[in-house]
Amino acid sequence: MNRPRTLLLAPLLLAAVGCGDAPLDRDREDGYPNHNAPLARIEGTLLYEGPVPSLDREGTPLGRVVLLLFRADNPPPPQGLATTAESVQTLPASQVFRSLIPTAGGAVRASVPFVFPNITAAGVYQLRAFYSNRDERTGFHPIYGVRSQPVRGDVGGGAVLDPRAAAPTFVNIPVGVPNGNGGYTLPETGAVTSDVTVFLGAPITEDRPIFHVSPMPPERGQTLTPVAFEPRPAAPGAAQVTYASRTGFIAPESRAYELPSNVPATDVLGFLGALPTLTLNGGLPEAEVQPAANAGVLFGNPVSFALGTVYRAQHPTLFAPNLAGGEPPVLRFPWVFPLAIMVKLHEPGAEERAVLSAASPDPLALARVVSALNQPERAPGTVPVVIFGSVVPNTGLQDFASIVRPSPAPPVVQPSVRVVFPPVAFEIRGSNPERDWAAVVPKLPAPIAAAAGPLPPGSRCAGDRGLPSGRYSLTIVTARGATWSLPNELAPHSFPGRVAGAAVTAAASQGAVIRVVPSMPAAGNVCPAGIPSD
């Protein structure tokens, strides 16, 4: 099985780095009575060279510049799997563009000092940045995922080695002092990393890949089974634990698309034909466009998918033996954009179930629980579980070759696609795919099992259980790194209107999760050789 490696894709960026101690007054002997624990900061200069900023009626620049701090070993997609930044800082556009210098082509240049404070842990980081040129109603919002990324018309940037490179490389920014073991430590006086330069200058030319699951089943091939939920008649004002544990939402509009934990096939062709698929349409249903706009989510219509740009030569889990007996003995499908990533979501614990099953739950407590249910699993003793799907033409896997576009060929643009889900999961224990990504493999048809190796260290066969059961989010990632995920904040309200005090207009299609449900493997299927079995 091919093991994925990270990729650096980024807008135009620039940086230079230096380190030092912060001149802070601290007294370790008294336990820092007048201060918090040591903190660090990054400081430097923000350089902008791009389109003229948007202005309000008074001529004041609209929006703000957003600085996003990521750990270097856990960047966002498509380079990594981080779903949120370690920390966020913003600078008002009125400050950044206080002094503008016209340049060629109608662009402008501006510069301003910046400080990224309150970094709580030493380590190596990267800075992404973008200028959100809209007002507070529709521009960047640090809390809501549907408005936390740049959109068409914004200007991208960050800190990289060479802003002129075709694929600039982000600078690794050390924070703290070397500890002698290859890492960094925050001294008691705190630390400052200085002389960092962030450059903004790459206009964003595409919308985020907003999508919804098609209500129509595909003409051929297997599909995930949609499961709808209805209110409990006996207690219409109450929450119900089964709704949230299956979908993550307390709302009749919520949907869970069920994926079996095992593929019921014993031969290669039957196995490939039985892989679960889900049809995605670009954009939102017409009735949901206005509710999304009311929430500040704006996009051009129609939204389409750009298919086929090669991300990696081999998909990590989509493969098949060569039935003709030729070479190579195993056919490896390319891994192409857009990427499809499923991440296992948090399951309710005993205290959360008590809140969900209460006859009259406290609205704030219920909102906190449901918010937690729709975040990746972070409970102590657990590791993130990820399933890598593959986006294929809407006609199915058999037409996959028609969309593959090695660079620099332009992608194939389609308004709808299908996502194929190979039955292999990864437990992500660290940032190095070769060392830290352990495969969880169900029993497979013998030829498929023989073609699965070699597997990363720590991999195991899940036996009859198959894929780890539970609820999963689905994220689509474009070649430029833009993402969209289900479920999201446009979903039907997390608790009934009568509990919340008022009905909430929502986009019902965004309240969807994928739920892996236990199923039995086909008789005669086997575990791949060379790995332990549960």
N, C-alpha and C positions, 0 to 999 in steps of 0.2 A: 504494500500500500504506500503510495506517495505521501510524504510528510510535508505539509505546507510550510513555507518560510515567509518571513515578513517582507513587505514591499514599501518603499518610500515614494509616495506620490504627494505633491503639494503645490500650492500656488507659489507665486514669486515671493521669495523671502530672503533675509540677510541677517547675519549676526557676527559679533566679536565678543569674547568673554574674558572676564577677570574675576578674581575672588579676593575676599578679605574679611576681617572681623568687623562686626558692627560696634560702634562706640557706645555701648549700653552699660548702665550702672546696675550691677547685680551683686547680691550677697548670698553665696551658696550656704554659708554657715548658718544663716537664719532662715533657710528655705525660701528665699526670694519673697520676703514679706510684702514688698511693695510692687512686685512684678509677677507676671505669668511666667510659665516655663520659657526657655529660650526660643526665639523665633528667628527666621531668616527672611531675607528679601532679595529680589532681583531688581536692578535698576539700570537704566540706560536711556537710549534715545529712540523715539518712534519716528520713522521717516515715511512720508506719504508722497507718492507721485502717481496720479491717476486722474479720473474724471472729476469735474467740478462737483463739490458736495451739494446735496439737495438743500434748499432753503425754505424756511417758513415765510409767512406773509410779511414779517418784519425784516426779512433778509438774514435771519440767524440760521447757521447751519443746523440741519436736522440730524437726529440720530446720535450714535456713539461708536467709538472704537472698542472692540471686545478683545481682551487678552485671555487666552485659555491655557492653563498650565497642565501638562500631562507628564506622567513619569515616562522616561525614555524607553523603559522596557515594557510599557503598556500604552501605546498610542491608540488613537481612535481608528475605526475602519477607514480605508481598507488595509492600513498598515498593521493594525492590531485589533483588539476586541474591546477597548475601553468605551463604555457607553456614556460616561460623564467625565468632565475634567476634574482634576484634583482641586482646582480652585479657579475662580473667575474674577477678573477685574475689568472695569470699564472706565473710559475717559470720554467726557461729553464732547460732541463734535464741535461745539462752540469754543472749547479750549484747544482742540487739535488744529482747527482751521482759523485760529485767531490772526495769523499772518500768512497770506497765500502769495506764491510767486508763480505767475503764468509761465508755462513751458510750451514747447512745440505741440501742434496738433490739438490745441484747445484744452490740454490737461493743465493741472496745477501741481505745485510742490509745496509741502509744509513739513515742519519738524517740531517736536515737542518732547521734553523729558518725560519719562514714565517711571513709576515705582510699582513693583508687584510685592506687596507686604504680606506678613502673617503666614509665611510658609512654615508649617509645623514640623516637618521631617526633613532630615538631610537626605541627599540622594542626587541622582542625575535626572534632569527634567528637559522638556522641550516646550517651546512657546509657539502656539498657533495664534493667529489674529485675523480679524476682519472688521471692515467699516460697515456697520448696519445703517443705511442711509434713510430709514423711515422713522416716523414718530413713534412714541411709546405705545400707541394703540396697535400697530402692526409690525413694529420692528422687533429686534432681539429681546427675548425674555429669558433670564437665567434659570427659571424653575421649570418652565413648560417645554418638554421635548419637541413639540410641534413648532416652537419658535426659538429654538436654541442654536440654530445653525444658520450660516449665510444662505441667502436666496438670490435669485436672479437680480442683477443690478447692484448688489453689494460689491465690495472690493476686498479681495483676499490677501493674506500675507502671513508673516510670522518671522521666525529667526532661522536662517539657513546659511550655508557656507557661501553659495554663489547664486545671487538672484537672477543671473543670466542663463543659468543652466536649464536645459530642456526639462529635466526632472530634478529640481533643487533638493538638496539633502538638508534635513533639519539639523541644527547644531545641538549637540548634547551639552547642557548647561549644568555644571557641577554646583551644588549648593551645600555648604559646610566645608569642613577641612578633612583631608585624607586621614583615614584611621589605620593605615598600614596593612589592611587586609583587602585592598581593592575597593573599599567603600568609603563613605563619608559620615562624619559625625558633626552634630551641632555643638559648638563650644558653649560654655555657660554664658558667655557674653553675646550669644547670637552670632549671625554671620550675614555678610553682604556679598552677593555676586554682582559685580559692577561692569560697566562698559558693554552692556548687551545692546545690540542694535536690532530693532524690528522694522522690517520694511513692508509697506502696504502698496500694492500696485497692480494686482491681477484682478480685473473685473470678472465677477461671477456671471457666466453666460447661460446657465441652465437652472431650471427649477429643481427643487428636491423631488425625488422619485415617489411622489404621493401615489398610493395605490389602495385598492380595496379588493376583497375576494369576490370573484364573479358569482352571482346567484345562479348562473346556468352551468350545469355539468358539462364537461367536455364531450365531444361527439364520440370519442373512443378512448380506451385506456382506463385504468383505475383512477379513482379520485378519493379524496378524504371525505368522510361522512360528516355533514353538518349536523350539529345538535342544538336545537333551540330550547329556550327555557321560558316558562310561564310563571306568573305570580302564584303564590300559595293561597288558594281561596279561603282557607280557614283563618288566616291571619294576614289580611292585605297590607297592614301597616308594619309588619315585622320583616326583619331580614331573615334570610335562610342560608344556613351554612353550605348546603349542597350547591347553591348557585355560585357562590364565591369560590368554593374549592374546585369547581369545574371550569369556570370562566374567568374569575377574578373580579366580577362585577355583580352587584345586586340590581339587576334590571332585566325586564323581559326581552329587551332587544338584543341582549348579549348572545354571542355565538361561540361555540367551541367546535373546531374541526378536528375530528378524531382520526388519529393515525395509529394503526396497529403496531404493537411492539415487535412483531415478527412478520415477515413476508411469506405468505402461504404458497410456496412454489418449490419444486424439487429439481428443476432443470434450468439451464441458463436462459433460454428464451422465455420460459414462463416466469422466471424471476425478474428479468428486465421489464417484461410486460406488466408485472404485478406491482412494480414500485409505486407507492402512493404519489399522487400529484395534486396540485392545487392551481386553479386558474386565477390569475391576477389581472385586473383591469387598471389602466392608468387613471389617475385623478380620483374624483369622488362621484357618486351618483348625483344626478342633477339636483335632487331635492336637498342634498347636504352641502352644496356649494355655499349657500348663503349662511347657514349656521357656522360653517368654517370661517367665512369672512367676518362674522360677528365676533369670533374668537381671535381675529387678527391674522388668520392663515389665508394668504392670498397666493394665487398661482395662475399661470396662463393655461388656457384650454386649447387643444387637448393636451394632456400629459401622456407621453409615450415612453417606451423603454428602448434604450440604445443597447442592442445585443451584440455579443460576439467578440469584443475586444479581449484579447487573451491576457489573463492575469497571471497564470502559471501554466506551464506546459502540461501538467497533469493535475486533475482534480483529486483531492485526497481520498475520496471514497467511491467515485463513480468509475467502475472498471468492469471488464468481462473477459473470460477466456476467449481466445481466438478459435472459434468453432471449426474453421477450415483446417486447423492443425498447422497453420503457417507461422511465420515469424512476424512480429514478436508473439510469444505464446500468450501474453496478456495484453488486451487492448485497453489503453488508458485514455479516457476522455479528457480533452483540454478543460482547464478551469477558466471560465470566461465571465466577463461582466455582463449584466449586474450580478453581484454576489448575493446569495440568499443564506442568511445565518439564523438558525434557531437557537435561542438561549433559554435554558430551564429557569422558570420563575419560582419565587418563594412559595412554599406550601404553608397553610395556616397551622400554627401551633395550638396548644390547648387553650391558652388565654385568648388568642385571636378567635378560635372557634366559639368560645363563650360569648364574645361580643357579637359575632355574626348570628348566633342563634337566639339572642335575647329578643323578647317580645317588643321592647321599646328601647333599642340601643341608643346610646348617646351619639348624636350626629358626628361630633368631632372624633370620638374614639373609633367610630365606624369608618370615617374617612381615612384615618391613619392606618387602620388595618387593611383596607382595600388598596391604599397606596402602596403598602408594603407587598401585597400580593402581586402587584404588577411590576415589581422590580426583580432583577436577577437574584437567585438564591445566595444569601450571604450568612446563613446560620452557622454558628461555630461548628467546626468539624466537617463542613461540606466544602466541596470545590465546584467551580462553575462547570456546567455540562453544556456542550455545544454540539449541534448537528448541522453539517454543511450541506445545504441543498444545492441543486444545479438548475439555473434558469435555462429553459429550452424553448423552441418555437411552440406556438399554441397548438400546432398539429402533433406535437409529441416528440419523444426521444429519438424516434426513427429518422427525424429530419434535423437532428442536431448539427450535422456537418454543414448544412446550408447556411448557418449563421456565423461560423467560426471565421474571425477576421484578424489575422496576425497584423501587428502594426507595420505600416501606417495606414492600412486599409480602413475606410470609414465603417462604422458599425451599421448593423441592420436595425432600422427603426420600426417598431411594431406597437400598436395600442394595447395589446394584451399578450401575456406570456403564460407558460406553465412552469411550475417549480416541481422538480422531481426530488424525492427525498430518499437517498440511499440509506439502508438501515445500519448505519455505523455512527456512534457518538464519540465525542472526545471529552475526557476530564482534563480541564486546563489547570495544571498545577503550577505553572510559571510561564515566563515569556518565551522560552526557547522551544519551538515545536519539535525539534529533533530529540529533546531530552525530557520535556515537561508535559507533552500532550499524550496522554495514555488513551488508547482506543478501547471502547466498549463495544464488542461485536456479538451479535446473536448467532445462533446456529444457522448455517447457510447451506444451500445445495453444495455437494462435494466439489464440483469444479470451481464454483465461486469461492469456497473456503480455501482451496488450494492456491487460487490466484491472489488472495488477500495479502500475503506477506511481501516483504518483511514488515512487521508492526513495531511501533515505538516501544521503548522500555516501559514496563508497568502496564502494558495492555492486558486485557483479560476477555474471556468469553463469558457472556452473561447467561449462557445456557438457555433454558426454556423461557426465562423472563424477557429476553430480548432487550430492546432499548429501554433506558431508564424512564419509567412512567411519570406522568405529571403534566403540568401546563408549560407551554413554551411560547415566547414571543417570536415574531418573525421580522427580521430587518433586511431591507434591500439596500445594497451599496452600489453606487455608480462608479465608473472609472475615475471620476474626479473626486471621489470621497464623500459625495452627498448621500445622506441616508434618510430612510423613513421606516418607522416601525409600527407594528400592531402588537398589542393594543397601545393606545395613546390617549392624551387628555381630551380629544374630541369624542371619545366614546360616550355612550349613554351614562347618565349620572350614576355614580357608584352606590347610591342608595335611593329608595323611592322618594318621589317628590313630596309626599305627605310627611315623610320623616324630615326631609330637608327644609320643608316650609314652603317650597315653591317648585313648580315643574321647571326643568332645565332643557332647553333646546340643545340637541346634540346630533352628531353624525353617527348613526347606528352602525354603519359599516366599519367604524374604527374600534368598536368594542368586540374584537375577535381575537381568539387565541387558538393555538394548535395544542391539542391534548393527546399525548401518547397513552394509549390504553392497553392493558395487558392482553396478549393473545398468544396462542400456542404455535410453535414452529411446525412446519410440515414434517411428517414422518420421514425419517431417513436423513434429515439435515444434520450437519456435523459442525463442531467447532473448528476454527482454523488451527493448524498444527503449531506447536511451539509456544503457546501461551496458556496460562492456567485457566481453569474453568470454575465458575462459582458453584 
